[in-house]
Amino acid sequence: MDVLLTKLYEIFTAQILDVGGTKFSIATIASLLGLIILAFFVSKLISETIRRSLLNRLRINRGLQEAITVFIKYLLITLSSVIILQTAGINLSSLAVIAGVVGIGLGFGLQNIASNFISGLVLLFEQTIKVGDYIEIGELKGTIEKISIRSTIIRTEDDLFVIVPNQRFIENNTVNWSYAGHTCRIHIPVSVAYDTDLLVLTETLLTAARHEPRVLSNPPPEVWFKAFGKESLEFDLLVWIDDPDANEPIRSSINFRIAYEFRSKGIRIPFPTRELILHNPKVLSQIATAKYPEDEEP
């Protein structure tokens, strides 16, 4: 047993790596990795503590709090890693050369990761989108819950969490409903029959908007005449709200009220119709009344 322990000790303490004139064994490498991992968790704990105890008290908005927290975390990780490596006697200048050579090789295979990393830094410091903003990118709508270095987490209206690579926000057009304030205008399309009294229709739509408590009175709701459709008159009811997250629930509530008001005022919503013209109805009648051999009784 003692011989086995001696052999294991020799294996773990044998010098297997030379970096910048400093020799390392398996035990030394393992201890360095352990210290760096510990530094990572301690840095995360410190940054979260600063956010909860200091940034919340300063009444800083949620997006800026997240950006500051991420910056502090990675700054502490970098500083602690440098201190650990220097304490271990590693020459960082020689390590930088090695890292540069390895980085060139890995760069071709890790282009997407590097691009997402840079995009994450841009999002955090530009603040064009922030944690808490309600955004729309492609078919995806939701509230930003977290922006990390590689990806952004979005909570959809169905309370699903979608992980989106940061590069997508840089390369694609993103609608930020919460940018520069939290008011936005929503359009509710309405189609009515051609014989509708337009004054009654306008007042009905405005009444439906005023019955929704989440609709702002300033700016006031508006009714726009959009077009003369093939089968109906096309209108838009425009209302302002200050809660972009509730866009769809507010739209649904107003639609319910419009349906109720239309029914009580007798306003018709036209159904699609098709006109069938018979150029020779006598021939059609003859075909319908004609007898075929298989119809005759034996």
C-alpha positions as CSV (number, residue, x, y, z in Angstrom):
1,M,0.0,0.0,0.0
2,D,2.8,2.4,0.9
3,V,4.5,1.6,-2.4
4,L,1.3,2.4,-4.3
5,L,0.9,5.7,-2.5
6,T,4.5,6.6,-3.2
7,K,4.1,5.9,-6.9
8,L,0.9,8.0,-7.0
9,Y,2.7,10.8,-5.2
10,E,5.6,10.7,-7.7
11,I,3.2,10.7,-10.7
12,F,1.2,13.8,-9.4
13,T,4.3,15.7,-8.4
14,A,6.4,14.9,-11.5
15,Q,7.1,18.0,-13.6
16,I,5.3,17.6,-16.9
17,L,4.9,21.1,-18.2
18,D,7.3,24.1,-18.6
19,V,5.6,27.5,-19.1
20,G,7.9,30.6,-19.3
21,G,10.6,28.8,-17.3
22,T,8.2,27.6,-14.6
23,K,7.7,23.9,-14.3
24,F,4.3,22.4,-13.4
25,S,3.1,19.0,-12.2
26,I,-0.4,17.5,-12.3
27,A,-1.0,18.5,-8.7
28,T,0.1,22.1,-9.4
29,I,-2.1,22.4,-12.5
30,A,-5.1,20.9,-10.7
31,S,-4.7,23.4,-7.8
32,L,-4.4,26.3,-10.3
33,L,-7.6,25.2,-12.1
34,G,-9.3,24.8,-8.7
35,L,-8.3,28.4,-7.6
36,I,-9.5,29.9,-11.0
37,I,-12.9,28.1,-10.7
38,L,-13.2,29.3,-7.1
39,A,-12.3,32.8,-8.3
40,F,-15.1,32.6,-10.8
41,F,-17.8,31.7,-8.2
42,V,-16.5,34.3,-5.7
43,S,-16.5,37.0,-8.4
44,K,-20.1,36.1,-9.4
45,L,-21.1,36.2,-5.7
46,I,-19.5,39.6,-5.2
47,S,-21.1,41.1,-8.3
48,E,-24.5,39.8,-7.3
49,T,-24.1,41.2,-3.8
50,I,-23.2,44.6,-5.1
51,R,-26.2,44.6,-7.4
52,R,-28.6,43.6,-4.6
53,S,-27.1,45.8,-1.8
54,L,-25.9,48.8,-3.7
55,L,-27.4,49.2,-7.2
56,N,-30.9,48.5,-6.1
57,R,-30.7,51.2,-3.5
58,L,-29.4,53.7,-6.0
59,R,-32.7,53.2,-8.0
60,I,-30.8,52.5,-11.2
61,N,-32.9,50.9,-13.9
62,R,-32.8,47.2,-14.3
63,G,-31.0,47.1,-17.6
64,L,-28.1,49.3,-16.4
65,Q,-27.9,47.2,-13.2
66,E,-27.4,44.1,-15.3
67,A,-24.7,45.7,-17.4
68,I,-22.8,46.9,-14.4
69,T,-23.1,43.5,-12.7
70,V,-21.7,41.7,-15.7
71,F,-18.9,44.1,-16.1
72,I,-17.9,43.8,-12.4
73,K,-18.1,40.0,-12.6
74,Y,-15.8,39.6,-15.6
75,L,-13.4,42.3,-14.3
76,L,-13.0,40.4,-11.0
77,I,-12.5,37.1,-12.8
78,T,-9.8,38.6,-15.1
79,L,-7.9,40.3,-12.2
80,S,-8.1,37.2,-9.9
81,S,-6.9,34.9,-12.7
82,V,-4.0,37.2,-13.4
83,I,-3.1,37.3,-9.7
84,I,-3.3,33.5,-9.4
85,L,-1.1,32.9,-12.5
86,Q,1.5,35.5,-11.4
87,T,1.6,34.1,-7.9
88,A,2.3,30.6,-9.4
89,G,5.3,32.1,-11.2
90,I,3.9,32.1,-14.8
91,N,5.4,34.7,-17.1
92,L,2.3,36.2,-18.6
93,S,4.2,37.7,-21.6
94,S,5.2,34.2,-22.8
95,L,1.7,32.9,-22.0
96,A,0.3,35.7,-24.2
97,V,2.4,34.5,-27.1
98,I,1.1,30.9,-26.7
99,A,-2.5,32.1,-26.3
100,G,-2.1,34.1,-29.5
101,V,-0.9,31.1,-31.5
102,V,-3.6,28.9,-30.1
103,G,-6.2,31.7,-30.6
104,I,-5.4,31.9,-34.3
105,G,-6.0,28.2,-34.7
106,L,-9.2,28.2,-32.7
107,G,-10.5,31.4,-34.2
108,F,-11.5,29.7,-37.4
109,G,-13.5,27.0,-35.6
110,L,-15.0,29.4,-33.0
111,Q,-16.1,32.3,-35.1
112,N,-19.7,32.2,-34.0
113,I,-18.8,32.1,-30.3
114,A,-16.4,35.0,-30.8
115,S,-19.0,36.9,-32.7
116,N,-21.6,36.3,-30.0
117,F,-19.1,37.4,-27.4
118,I,-18.4,40.7,-29.1
119,S,-22.1,41.2,-29.8
120,G,-22.8,40.7,-26.1
121,L,-20.3,43.4,-25.1
122,V,-21.9,45.8,-27.6
123,L,-25.4,45.1,-26.3
124,L,-24.3,45.6,-22.7
125,F,-22.5,48.9,-23.2
126,E,-24.6,50.4,-26.0
127,Q,-27.8,49.8,-24.0
128,T,-29.9,49.8,-27.2
129,I,-31.8,46.9,-25.6
130,K,-31.8,46.3,-21.9
131,V,-33.0,43.8,-19.3
132,G,-36.8,44.5,-18.8
133,D,-37.3,45.8,-22.4
134,Y,-40.2,44.4,-24.5
135,I,-38.8,43.6,-27.9
136,E,-39.7,42.0,-31.2
137,I,-37.2,40.2,-33.4
138,G,-38.6,38.4,-36.4
139,E,-41.5,36.3,-35.2
140,L,-40.3,36.4,-31.6
141,K,-41.8,38.8,-29.1
142,G,-41.1,39.0,-25.3
143,T,-39.3,40.6,-22.4
144,I,-35.6,40.5,-22.0
145,E,-34.8,38.7,-18.8
146,K,-31.0,38.4,-19.0
147,I,-28.2,39.6,-21.3
148,S,-25.0,37.5,-20.9
149,I,-21.8,37.5,-22.9
150,R,-22.9,34.8,-25.3
151,S,-26.7,34.9,-25.4
152,T,-29.8,36.8,-24.4
153,I,-32.8,35.2,-22.6
154,I,-36.2,36.4,-23.7
155,R,-39.5,35.5,-21.8
156,T,-42.4,35.2,-24.3
157,E,-46.0,36.1,-23.7
158,D,-46.6,32.3,-23.1
159,D,-44.0,32.5,-20.2
160,L,-41.5,30.5,-22.3
161,F,-37.8,31.3,-22.0
162,V,-36.0,31.5,-25.4
163,I,-32.2,31.7,-25.6
164,V,-31.2,33.9,-28.5
165,P,-27.5,34.3,-29.7
166,N,-26.4,37.9,-29.3
167,Q,-25.2,38.0,-32.9
168,R,-28.8,37.9,-34.0
169,F,-29.6,41.3,-32.4
170,I,-26.7,42.9,-34.2
171,E,-27.4,41.4,-37.7
172,N,-31.2,41.7,-37.7
173,N,-33.6,44.6,-37.2
174,T,-34.9,44.5,-33.7
175,V,-38.1,46.4,-32.6
176,N,-37.6,47.7,-29.0
177,W,-41.1,48.7,-27.8
178,S,-39.6,50.1,-24.6
179,Y,-36.8,52.2,-26.1
180,A,-36.8,55.9,-24.9
181,G,-39.9,55.4,-22.7
182,H,-42.5,52.8,-22.3
183,T,-45.4,54.3,-24.4
184,C,-46.3,52.8,-27.7
185,R,-49.2,52.8,-30.1
186,I,-51.1,49.7,-31.3
187,H,-53.2,49.5,-34.4
188,I,-56.5,47.5,-34.3
189,P,-57.9,46.9,-37.8
190,V,-61.7,47.0,-38.3
191,S,-63.8,46.3,-41.4
192,V,-67.5,47.4,-41.7
193,A,-70.2,47.2,-44.4
194,Y,-70.4,50.0,-47.0
195,D,-73.8,51.2,-45.7
196,T,-72.4,52.0,-42.2
197,D,-72.9,55.5,-40.7
198,L,-69.3,56.6,-40.3
199,L,-70.0,59.1,-37.5
200,V,-71.7,56.3,-35.5
201,L,-68.8,54.0,-36.3
202,T,-66.1,56.5,-35.2
203,E,-67.9,57.2,-31.9
204,T,-68.4,53.5,-31.3
205,L,-64.7,52.7,-31.8
206,L,-63.6,55.6,-29.5
207,T,-66.1,54.4,-26.9
208,A,-64.6,50.9,-27.0
209,A,-61.1,52.4,-26.5
210,R,-62.2,54.6,-23.6
211,H,-63.7,51.6,-21.8
212,E,-60.2,49.9,-21.6
213,P,-58.5,51.3,-18.4
214,R,-55.0,50.5,-19.7
215,V,-55.4,52.8,-22.8
216,L,-53.9,56.2,-22.3
217,S,-56.1,59.3,-22.6
218,N,-53.1,61.4,-23.6
219,P,-52.4,61.0,-26.5
220,P,-56.0,60.3,-27.2
221,P,-57.3,57.3,-29.3
222,E,-57.8,58.0,-33.0
223,V,-59.8,56.4,-35.8
224,W,-58.1,56.3,-39.3
225,F,-60.0,55.6,-42.5
226,K,-57.5,53.3,-44.3
227,A,-59.1,52.2,-47.6
228,F,-62.2,51.3,-49.7
229,G,-61.9,47.5,-49.7
230,K,-63.5,45.2,-52.2
231,E,-66.2,44.2,-49.8
232,S,-65.9,46.6,-46.9
233,L,-64.6,49.9,-45.5
234,E,-61.2,49.5,-43.8
235,F,-60.5,51.4,-40.6
236,D,-57.7,51.4,-37.9
237,L,-58.4,52.2,-34.2
238,L,-55.1,53.6,-32.8
239,V,-54.6,53.6,-29.1
240,W,-51.5,54.5,-26.9
241,I,-50.4,52.2,-24.0
242,D,-47.6,52.5,-21.4
243,D,-47.2,48.7,-20.9
244,P,-45.8,47.1,-24.0
245,D,-45.8,43.7,-22.3
246,A,-49.6,43.8,-22.2
247,N,-49.9,44.6,-25.9
248,E,-51.8,41.4,-26.9
249,P,-54.1,41.3,-23.8
250,I,-55.1,45.0,-24.3
251,R,-55.7,44.3,-28.0
252,S,-57.9,41.3,-27.1
253,S,-59.9,43.3,-24.5
254,I,-60.6,46.1,-27.0
255,N,-61.7,43.6,-29.7
256,F,-64.2,42.1,-27.2
257,R,-65.6,45.6,-26.5
258,I,-65.8,46.5,-30.2
259,A,-67.8,43.3,-30.9
260,Y,-70.2,44.2,-28.1
261,E,-70.6,47.8,-29.2
262,F,-71.1,46.8,-32.9
263,R,-73.8,44.3,-31.9
264,S,-75.6,46.9,-29.7
265,K,-75.4,49.6,-32.4
266,G,-76.3,47.3,-35.3
267,I,-73.0,47.8,-37.2
268,R,-72.4,45.0,-39.6
269,I,-69.1,43.3,-40.3
270,P,-69.4,42.0,-43.9
271,F,-68.7,38.4,-44.8
272,P,-66.9,37.6,-48.0
273,T,-69.4,37.1,-50.9
274,R,-69.1,35.7,-54.4
275,E,-71.5,36.4,-57.3
276,L,-72.3,33.6,-59.7
277,I,-73.5,34.6,-63.2
278,L,-75.3,32.0,-65.4
279,H,-75.1,33.1,-69.1
280,N,-77.3,30.2,-70.3
281,P,-79.6,29.0,-67.5
282,K,-81.9,27.0,-69.9
283,V,-79.0,24.6,-70.8
284,L,-78.2,24.1,-67.0
285,S,-81.9,23.3,-66.5
286,Q,-81.9,20.8,-69.3
287,I,-78.7,19.1,-67.9
288,A,-80.3,18.9,-64.4
289,T,-83.5,17.3,-65.7
290,A,-82.0,15.0,-68.3
291,K,-82.3,11.2,-67.7
292,Y,-79.3,8.9,-68.2
293,P,-79.5,5.2,-69.1
294,E,-78.3,4.1,-65.7
295,D,-81.2,6.1,-64.1
296,E,-83.8,4.2,-66.1
297,E,-85.6,1.3,-64.4
298,P,-85.3,-2.1,-66.2
